[in-house]
Amino acid sequence: MSSRDFELKKGVDNMYSCCAEHVELAIDQIVDEYEVAPVVEMISEENQLSTTCSFCENEAIYIVNK
Ligand SMILES: [Zn+2]
């Protein structure tokens, strides 16, 4: 599975959706859990509206992926 095939879903264990405030936290989580450098991608504008940060109630603008 390519890293581009991810789905925008909360609770998937090897990725986090996050707002600008929590992107660093998400990166730290991935590094702690998997000891790999995560891939950070921006969520497209139409998906931002329906995606919430894994750490707070804000709209997510990044996906941090293992
Ligand atoms: Zn957040």
PDB file of the backbone (N, CA, C, O) and the ligand in Angstrom, with CONECT records:
HET     ZN  A 101       1
ATOM      1  N   MET A   1       0.839  -1.193   0.000  1.00  0.00           N
ATOM      2  CA  MET A   1       0.000   0.000   0.000  1.00  0.00           C
ATOM      3  C   MET A   1       0.875   1.244   0.000  1.00  0.00           C
ATOM      4  O   MET A   1       1.762   1.383   0.842  1.00  0.00           O
ATOM      5  N   SER A   2       0.633   2.126  -0.919  1.00  0.00           N
ATOM      6  CA  SER A   2       1.429   3.344  -0.980  1.00  0.00           C
ATOM      7  C   SER A   2       0.974   4.324   0.099  1.00  0.00           C
ATOM      8  O   SER A   2      -0.163   4.264   0.568  1.00  0.00           O
ATOM      9  N   SER A   3       1.867   5.217   0.481  1.00  0.00           N
ATOM     10  CA  SER A   3       1.534   6.166   1.543  1.00  0.00           C
ATOM     11  C   SER A   3       0.471   7.156   1.088  1.00  0.00           C
ATOM     12  O   SER A   3      -0.078   7.886   1.913  1.00  0.00           O
ATOM     13  N   ARG A   4       0.174   7.194  -0.185  1.00  0.00           N
ATOM     14  CA  ARG A   4      -0.853   8.114  -0.693  1.00  0.00           C
ATOM     15  C   ARG A   4      -2.248   7.514  -0.577  1.00  0.00           C
ATOM     16  O   ARG A   4      -3.233   8.206  -0.834  1.00  0.00           O
ATOM     17  N   ASP A   5      -2.352   6.256  -0.199  1.00  0.00           N
ATOM     18  CA  ASP A   5      -3.648   5.595  -0.157  1.00  0.00           C
ATOM     19  C   ASP A   5      -4.376   5.769   1.171  1.00  0.00           C
ATOM     20  O   ASP A   5      -5.404   5.133   1.401  1.00  0.00           O
ATOM     21  N   PHE A   6      -3.858   6.614   2.037  1.00  0.00           N
ATOM     22  CA  PHE A   6      -4.490   6.756   3.344  1.00  0.00           C
ATOM     23  C   PHE A   6      -5.893   7.315   3.233  1.00  0.00           C
ATOM     24  O   PHE A   6      -6.229   8.045   2.300  1.00  0.00           O
ATOM     25  N   GLU A   7      -6.700   6.950   4.214  1.00  0.00           N
ATOM     26  CA  GLU A   7      -8.042   7.497   4.295  1.00  0.00           C
ATOM     27  C   GLU A   7      -8.096   8.536   5.400  1.00  0.00           C
ATOM     28  O   GLU A   7      -7.392   8.436   6.405  1.00  0.00           O
ATOM     29  N   LEU A   8      -8.942   9.532   5.198  1.00  0.00           N
ATOM     30  CA  LEU A   8      -9.086  10.568   6.212  1.00  0.00           C
ATOM     31  C   LEU A   8     -10.034  10.081   7.295  1.00  0.00           C
ATOM     32  O   LEU A   8     -11.243  10.306   7.236  1.00  0.00           O
ATOM     33  N   LYS A   9      -9.473   9.427   8.260  1.00  0.00           N
ATOM     34  CA  LYS A   9     -10.282   8.830   9.302  1.00  0.00           C
ATOM     35  C   LYS A   9      -9.602   9.017  10.641  1.00  0.00           C
ATOM     36  O   LYS A   9      -8.383   8.899  10.757  1.00  0.00           O
ATOM     37  N   LYS A  10     -10.393   9.304  11.632  1.00  0.00           N
ATOM     38  CA  LYS A  10      -9.864   9.382  12.983  1.00  0.00           C
ATOM     39  C   LYS A  10      -9.736   7.984  13.553  1.00  0.00           C
ATOM     40  O   LYS A  10     -10.512   7.092  13.208  1.00  0.00           O
ATOM     41  N   GLY A  11      -8.780   7.796  14.403  1.00  0.00           N
ATOM     42  CA  GLY A  11      -8.675   6.522  15.096  1.00  0.00           C
ATOM     43  C   GLY A  11      -7.938   5.442  14.331  1.00  0.00           C
ATOM     44  O   GLY A  11      -7.861   4.306  14.798  1.00  0.00           O
ATOM     45  N   VAL A  12      -7.401   5.761  13.185  1.00  0.00           N
ATOM     46  CA  VAL A  12      -6.522   4.824  12.499  1.00  0.00           C
ATOM     47  C   VAL A  12      -5.170   4.906  13.214  1.00  0.00           C
ATOM     48  O   VAL A  12      -4.659   6.002  13.441  1.00  0.00           O
ATOM     49  N   ASP A  13      -4.593   3.764  13.566  1.00  0.00           N
ATOM     50  CA  ASP A  13      -3.532   3.825  14.553  1.00  0.00           C
ATOM     51  C   ASP A  13      -2.183   4.306  14.039  1.00  0.00           C
ATOM     52  O   ASP A  13      -1.305   4.614  14.846  1.00  0.00           O
ATOM     53  N   ASN A  14      -1.989   4.382  12.743  1.00  0.00           N
ATOM     54  CA  ASN A  14      -0.674   4.858  12.308  1.00  0.00           C
ATOM     55  C   ASN A  14      -0.712   6.236  11.660  1.00  0.00           C
ATOM     56  O   ASN A  14       0.218   6.619  10.949  1.00  0.00           O
ATOM     57  N   MET A  15      -1.788   6.979  11.906  1.00  0.00           N
ATOM     58  CA  MET A  15      -1.823   8.351  11.409  1.00  0.00           C
ATOM     59  C   MET A  15      -2.688   9.229  12.309  1.00  0.00           C
ATOM     60  O   MET A  15      -3.568   8.748  13.024  1.00  0.00           O
ATOM     61  N   TYR A  16      -2.413  10.517  12.251  1.00  0.00           N
ATOM     62  CA  TYR A  16      -3.202  11.482  13.006  1.00  0.00           C
ATOM     63  C   TYR A  16      -3.615  12.587  12.064  1.00  0.00           C
ATOM     64  O   TYR A  16      -2.847  13.002  11.196  1.00  0.00           O
ATOM     65  N   SER A  17      -4.832  13.059  12.243  1.00  0.00           N
ATOM     66  CA  SER A  17      -5.212  14.313  11.603  1.00  0.00           C
ATOM     67  C   SER A  17      -5.039  15.383  12.666  1.00  0.00           C
ATOM     68  O   SER A  17      -5.354  15.151  13.833  1.00  0.00           O
ATOM     69  N   CYS A  18      -4.551  16.536  12.285  1.00  0.00           N
ATOM     70  CA  CYS A  18      -4.293  17.534  13.320  1.00  0.00           C
ATOM     71  C   CYS A  18      -4.358  18.955  12.779  1.00  0.00           C
ATOM     72  O   CYS A  18      -4.142  19.210  11.595  1.00  0.00           O
ATOM     73  N   CYS A  19      -4.661  19.863  13.691  1.00  0.00           N
ATOM     74  CA  CYS A  19      -4.654  21.283  13.381  1.00  0.00           C
ATOM     75  C   CYS A  19      -3.213  21.807  13.442  1.00  0.00           C
ATOM     76  O   CYS A  19      -2.295  21.076  13.816  1.00  0.00           O
ATOM     77  N   ALA A  20      -3.029  23.050  13.079  1.00  0.00           N
ATOM     78  CA  ALA A  20      -1.686  23.639  13.057  1.00  0.00           C
ATOM     79  C   ALA A  20      -1.020  23.590  14.431  1.00  0.00           C
ATOM     80  O   ALA A  20       0.196  23.436  14.539  1.00  0.00           O
ATOM     81  N   GLU A  21      -1.826  23.723  15.465  1.00  0.00           N
ATOM     82  CA  GLU A  21      -1.318  23.729  16.830  1.00  0.00           C
ATOM     83  C   GLU A  21      -0.760  22.377  17.259  1.00  0.00           C
ATOM     84  O   GLU A  21       0.198  22.306  18.030  1.00  0.00           O
ATOM     85  N   HIS A  22      -1.358  21.321  16.762  1.00  0.00           N
ATOM     86  CA  HIS A  22      -1.011  19.990  17.257  1.00  0.00           C
ATOM     87  C   HIS A  22      -0.191  19.163  16.279  1.00  0.00           C
ATOM     88  O   HIS A  22       0.051  17.980  16.522  1.00  0.00           O
ATOM     89  N   VAL A  23       0.240  19.769  15.175  1.00  0.00           N
ATOM     90  CA  VAL A  23       1.004  18.988  14.198  1.00  0.00           C
ATOM     91  C   VAL A  23       2.317  18.476  14.808  1.00  0.00           C
ATOM     92  O   VAL A  23       2.740  17.357  14.520  1.00  0.00           O
ATOM     93  N   GLU A  24       2.950  19.283  15.636  1.00  0.00           N
ATOM     94  CA  GLU A  24       4.211  18.846  16.251  1.00  0.00           C
ATOM     95  C   GLU A  24       3.984  17.713  17.246  1.00  0.00           C
ATOM     96  O   GLU A  24       4.805  16.803  17.366  1.00  0.00           O
ATOM     97  N   LEU A  25       2.869  17.779  17.951  1.00  0.00           N
ATOM     98  CA  LEU A  25       2.501  16.721  18.875  1.00  0.00           C
ATOM     99  C   LEU A  25       2.292  15.401  18.135  1.00  0.00           C
ATOM    100  O   LEU A  25       2.746  14.346  18.576  1.00  0.00           O
ATOM    101  N   ALA A  26       1.604  15.483  17.012  1.00  0.00           N
ATOM    102  CA  ALA A  26       1.362  14.291  16.206  1.00  0.00           C
ATOM    103  C   ALA A  26       2.675  13.695  15.695  1.00  0.00           C
ATOM    104  O   ALA A  26       2.862  12.478  15.702  1.00  0.00           O
ATOM    105  N   ILE A  27       3.575  14.565  15.254  1.00  0.00           N
ATOM    106  CA  ILE A  27       4.888  14.100  14.791  1.00  0.00           C
ATOM    107  C   ILE A  27       5.620  13.384  15.931  1.00  0.00           C
ATOM    108  O   ILE A  27       6.191  12.311  15.738  1.00  0.00           O
ATOM    109  N   ASP A  28       5.594  13.994  17.117  1.00  0.00           N
ATOM    110  CA  ASP A  28       6.226  13.364  18.283  1.00  0.00           C
ATOM    111  C   ASP A  28       5.628  11.993  18.588  1.00  0.00           C
ATOM    112  O   ASP A  28       6.348  11.049  18.913  1.00  0.00           O
ATOM    113  N   GLN A  29       4.312  11.896  18.479  1.00  0.00           N
ATOM    114  CA  GLN A  29       3.639  10.620  18.749  1.00  0.00           C
ATOM    115  C   GLN A  29       4.116   9.533  17.797  1.00  0.00           C
ATOM    116  O   GLN A  29       4.418   8.416  18.215  1.00  0.00           O
ATOM    117  N   ILE A  30       4.180   9.870  16.516  1.00  0.00           N
ATOM    118  CA  ILE A  30       4.618   8.896  15.512  1.00  0.00           C
ATOM    119  C   ILE A  30       6.068   8.486  15.782  1.00  0.00           C
ATOM    120  O   ILE A  30       6.408   7.304  15.742  1.00  0.00           O
ATOM    121  N   VAL A  31       6.905   9.471  16.054  1.00  0.00           N
ATOM    122  CA  VAL A  31       8.319   9.175  16.314  1.00  0.00           C
ATOM    123  C   VAL A  31       8.457   8.284  17.552  1.00  0.00           C
ATOM    124  O   VAL A  31       9.226   7.323  17.549  1.00  0.00           O
ATOM    125  N   ASP A  32       7.703   8.611  18.613  1.00  0.00           N
ATOM    126  CA  ASP A  32       7.729   7.807  19.838  1.00  0.00           C
ATOM    127  C   ASP A  32       7.250   6.388  19.596  1.00  0.00           C
ATOM    128  O   ASP A  32       7.869   5.428  20.053  1.00  0.00           O
ATOM    129  N   GLU A  33       6.142   6.260  18.874  1.00  0.00           N
ATOM    130  CA  GLU A  33       5.517   4.953  18.726  1.00  0.00           C
ATOM    131  C   GLU A  33       6.226   4.069  17.717  1.00  0.00           C
ATOM    132  O   GLU A  33       6.357   2.863  17.928  1.00  0.00           O
ATOM    133  N   TYR A  34       6.681   4.656  16.628  1.00  0.00           N
ATOM    134  CA  TYR A  34       7.196   3.844  15.529  1.00  0.00           C
ATOM    135  C   TYR A  34       8.669   4.080  15.222  1.00  0.00           C
ATOM    136  O   TYR A  34       9.268   3.347  14.435  1.00  0.00           O
ATOM    137  N   GLU A  35       9.254   5.106  15.845  1.00  0.00           N
ATOM    138  CA  GLU A  35      10.661   5.430  15.612  1.00  0.00           C
ATOM    139  C   GLU A  35      10.985   5.597  14.130  1.00  0.00           C
ATOM    140  O   GLU A  35      12.035   5.169  13.650  1.00  0.00           O
ATOM    141  N   VAL A  36      10.059   6.226  13.429  1.00  0.00           N
ATOM    142  CA  VAL A  36      10.292   6.593  12.036  1.00  0.00           C
ATOM    143  C   VAL A  36       9.950   8.074  11.869  1.00  0.00           C
ATOM    144  O   VAL A  36       9.184   8.636  12.651  1.00  0.00           O
ATOM    145  N   ALA A  37      10.523   8.693  10.849  1.00  0.00           N
ATOM    146  CA  ALA A  37      10.165  10.070  10.535  1.00  0.00           C
ATOM    147  C   ALA A  37       8.815  10.065   9.831  1.00  0.00           C
ATOM    148  O   ALA A  37       8.673   9.421   8.792  1.00  0.00           O
ATOM    149  N   PRO A  38       7.830  10.759  10.365  1.00  0.00           N
ATOM    150  CA  PRO A  38       6.505  10.749   9.753  1.00  0.00           C
ATOM    151  C   PRO A  38       6.423  11.576   8.478  1.00  0.00           C
ATOM    152  O   PRO A  38       7.252  12.448   8.218  1.00  0.00           O
ATOM    153  N   VAL A  39       5.404  11.277   7.698  1.00  0.00           N
ATOM    154  CA  VAL A  39       5.094  12.050   6.504  1.00  0.00           C
ATOM    155  C   VAL A  39       3.974  13.018   6.864  1.00  0.00           C
ATOM    156  O   VAL A  39       2.930  12.604   7.369  1.00  0.00           O
ATOM    157  N   VAL A  40       4.188  14.294   6.606  1.00  0.00           N
ATOM    158  CA  VAL A  40       3.163  15.294   6.899  1.00  0.00           C
ATOM    159  C   VAL A  40       2.578  15.790   5.586  1.00  0.00           C
ATOM    160  O   VAL A  40       3.307  16.247   4.706  1.00  0.00           O
ATOM    161  N   GLU A  41       1.267  15.698   5.459  1.00  0.00           N
ATOM    162  CA  GLU A  41       0.610  16.181   4.251  1.00  0.00           C
ATOM    163  C   GLU A  41      -0.525  17.118   4.620  1.00  0.00           C
ATOM    164  O   GLU A  41      -1.168  16.947   5.656  1.00  0.00           O
ATOM    165  N   MET A  42      -0.765  18.088   3.791  1.00  0.00           N
ATOM    166  CA  MET A  42      -1.895  18.982   4.022  1.00  0.00           C
ATOM    167  C   MET A  42      -3.180  18.335   3.532  1.00  0.00           C
ATOM    168  O   MET A  42      -3.189  17.650   2.510  1.00  0.00           O
ATOM    169  N   ILE A  43      -4.253  18.554   4.260  1.00  0.00           N
ATOM    170  CA  ILE A  43      -5.569  18.084   3.837  1.00  0.00           C
ATOM    171  C   ILE A  43      -6.124  19.082   2.836  1.00  0.00           C
ATOM    172  O   ILE A  43      -6.000  20.292   3.025  1.00  0.00           O
ATOM    173  N   SER A  44      -6.730  18.584   1.783  1.00  0.00           N
ATOM    174  CA  SER A  44      -7.309  19.498   0.798  1.00  0.00           C
ATOM    175  C   SER A  44      -8.473  20.272   1.425  1.00  0.00           C
ATOM    176  O   SER A  44      -9.086  19.809   2.387  1.00  0.00           O
ATOM    177  N   GLU A  45      -8.764  21.421   0.890  1.00  0.00           N
ATOM    178  CA  GLU A  45      -9.720  22.326   1.531  1.00  0.00           C
ATOM    179  C   GLU A  45     -11.098  21.720   1.755  1.00  0.00           C
ATOM    180  O   GLU A  45     -11.716  21.955   2.793  1.00  0.00           O
ATOM    181  N   GLU A  46     -11.584  20.943   0.794  1.00  0.00           N
ATOM    182  CA  GLU A  46     -12.930  20.379   0.992  1.00  0.00           C
ATOM    183  C   GLU A  46     -12.954  19.325   2.090  1.00  0.00           C
ATOM    184  O   GLU A  46     -13.981  19.129   2.740  1.00  0.00           O
ATOM    185  N   ASN A  47     -11.835  18.649   2.302  1.00  0.00           N
ATOM    186  CA  ASN A  47     -11.789  17.660   3.382  1.00  0.00           C
ATOM    187  C   ASN A  47     -11.546  18.278   4.757  1.00  0.00           C
ATOM    188  O   ASN A  47     -11.883  17.682   5.780  1.00  0.00           O
ATOM    189  N   GLN A  48     -10.964  19.468   4.775  1.00  0.00           N
ATOM    190  CA  GLN A  48     -10.733  20.141   6.054  1.00  0.00           C
ATOM    191  C   GLN A  48     -12.021  20.325   6.839  1.00  0.00           C
ATOM    192  O   GLN A  48     -12.034  20.208   8.064  1.00  0.00           O
ATOM    193  N   LEU A  49     -13.094  20.610   6.131  1.00  0.00           N
ATOM    194  CA  LEU A  49     -14.364  20.903   6.781  1.00  0.00           C
ATOM    195  C   LEU A  49     -14.918  19.717   7.547  1.00  0.00           C
ATOM    196  O   LEU A  49     -15.636  19.893   8.531  1.00  0.00           O
ATOM    197  N   SER A  50     -14.593  18.520   7.109  1.00  0.00           N
ATOM    198  CA  SER A  50     -15.176  17.336   7.735  1.00  0.00           C
ATOM    199  C   SER A  50     -14.174  16.559   8.587  1.00  0.00           C
ATOM    200  O   SER A  50     -14.483  15.469   9.069  1.00  0.00           O
ATOM    201  N   THR A  51     -12.983  17.111   8.774  1.00  0.00           N
ATOM    202  CA  THR A  51     -11.958  16.392   9.517  1.00  0.00           C
ATOM    203  C   THR A  51     -11.587  17.179  10.768  1.00  0.00           C
ATOM    204  O   THR A  51     -11.266  18.365  10.693  1.00  0.00           O
ATOM    205  N   THR A  52     -11.633  16.521  11.901  1.00  0.00           N
ATOM    206  CA  THR A  52     -11.261  17.185  13.148  1.00  0.00           C
ATOM    207  C   THR A  52      -9.907  16.714  13.620  1.00  0.00           C
ATOM    208  O   THR A  52      -9.496  15.584  13.360  1.00  0.00           O
ATOM    209  N   CYS A  53      -9.220  17.600  14.320  1.00  0.00           N
ATOM    210  CA  CYS A  53      -7.946  17.299  14.944  1.00  0.00           C
ATOM    211  C   CYS A  53      -8.088  16.103  15.891  1.00  0.00           C
ATOM    212  O   CYS A  53      -9.089  15.981  16.597  1.00  0.00           O
ATOM    213  N   SER A  54      -7.086  15.226  15.903  1.00  0.00           N
ATOM    214  CA  SER A  54      -7.104  14.078  16.814  1.00  0.00           C
ATOM    215  C   SER A  54      -6.904  14.493  18.266  1.00  0.00           C
ATOM    216  O   SER A  54      -7.158  13.705  19.177  1.00  0.00           O
ATOM    217  N   PHE A  55      -6.453  15.715  18.486  1.00  0.00           N
ATOM    218  CA  PHE A  55      -6.087  16.149  19.839  1.00  0.00           C
ATOM    219  C   PHE A  55      -6.990  17.236  20.403  1.00  0.00           C
ATOM    220  O   PHE A  55      -6.977  17.487  21.608  1.00  0.00           O
ATOM    221  N   CYS A  56      -7.770  17.882  19.548  1.00  0.00           N
ATOM    222  CA  CYS A  56      -8.689  18.910  20.027  1.00  0.00           C
ATOM    223  C   CYS A  56      -9.883  18.985  19.080  1.00  0.00           C
ATOM    224  O   CYS A  56     -10.045  18.127  18.213  1.00  0.00           O
ATOM    225  N   GLU A  57     -10.706  19.995  19.243  1.00  0.00           N
ATOM    226  CA  GLU A  57     -11.944  20.100  18.464  1.00  0.00           C
ATOM    227  C   GLU A  57     -11.795  20.933  17.190  1.00  0.00           C
ATOM    228  O   GLU A  57     -12.764  21.118  16.453  1.00  0.00           O
ATOM    229  N   ASN A  58     -10.604  21.427  16.934  1.00  0.00           N
ATOM    230  CA  ASN A  58     -10.414  22.264  15.753  1.00  0.00           C
ATOM    231  C   ASN A  58     -10.437  21.457  14.464  1.00  0.00           C
ATOM    232  O   ASN A  58     -10.269  20.238  14.469  1.00  0.00           O
ATOM    233  N   GLU A  59     -10.649  22.164  13.365  1.00  0.00           N
ATOM    234  CA  GLU A  59     -10.541  21.523  12.060  1.00  0.00           C
ATOM    235  C   GLU A  59      -9.094  21.112  11.825  1.00  0.00           C
ATOM    236  O   GLU A  59      -8.161  21.867  12.102  1.00  0.00           O
ATOM    237  N   ALA A  60      -8.931  19.911  11.313  1.00  0.00           N
ATOM    238  CA  ALA A  60      -7.584  19.439  10.999  1.00  0.00           C
ATOM    239  C   ALA A  60      -7.147  20.019   9.659  1.00  0.00           C
ATOM    240  O   ALA A  60      -7.948  20.124   8.731  1.00  0.00           O
ATOM    241  N   ILE A  61      -5.888  20.390   9.564  1.00  0.00           N
ATOM    242  CA  ILE A  61      -5.355  20.836   8.279  1.00  0.00           C
ATOM    243  C   ILE A  61      -4.184  19.993   7.813  1.00  0.00           C
ATOM    244  O   ILE A  61      -3.737  20.122   6.673  1.00  0.00           O
ATOM    245  N   TYR A  62      -3.684  19.132   8.688  1.00  0.00           N
ATOM    246  CA  TYR A  62      -2.591  18.232   8.302  1.00  0.00           C
ATOM    247  C   TYR A  62      -2.932  16.794   8.627  1.00  0.00           C
ATOM    248  O   TYR A  62      -3.665  16.506   9.573  1.00  0.00           O
ATOM    249  N   ILE A  63      -2.390  15.910   7.832  1.00  0.00           N
ATOM    250  CA  ILE A  63      -2.357  14.483   8.155  1.00  0.00           C
ATOM    251  C   ILE A  63      -0.905  14.132   8.454  1.00  0.00           C
ATOM    252  O   ILE A  63      -0.009  14.409   7.657  1.00  0.00           O
ATOM    253  N   VAL A  64      -0.687  13.527   9.598  1.00  0.00           N
ATOM    254  CA  VAL A  64       0.654  13.028   9.918  1.00  0.00           C
ATOM    255  C   VAL A  64       0.572  11.517   9.886  1.00  0.00           C
ATOM    256  O   VAL A  64      -0.205  10.893  10.609  1.00  0.00           O
ATOM    257  N   ASN A  65       1.395  10.952   9.028  1.00  0.00           N
ATOM    258  CA  ASN A  65       1.279   9.568   8.615  1.00  0.00           C
ATOM    259  C   ASN A  65       2.575   8.846   8.906  1.00  0.00           C
ATOM    260  O   ASN A  65       3.657   9.404   8.719  1.00  0.00           O
ATOM    261  N   LYS A  66       2.478   7.617   9.359  1.00  0.00           N
ATOM    262  CA  LYS A  66       3.684   6.835   9.602  1.00  0.00           C
ATOM    263  C   LYS A  66       4.456   6.627   8.295  1.00  0.00           C
ATOM    264  O   LYS A  66       5.508   5.987   8.295  1.00  0.00           O
TER     265      LYS A  66
HETATM  266 ZN    ZN A 101      -5.563  20.379  17.590  1.00  0.00          ZN2+
END
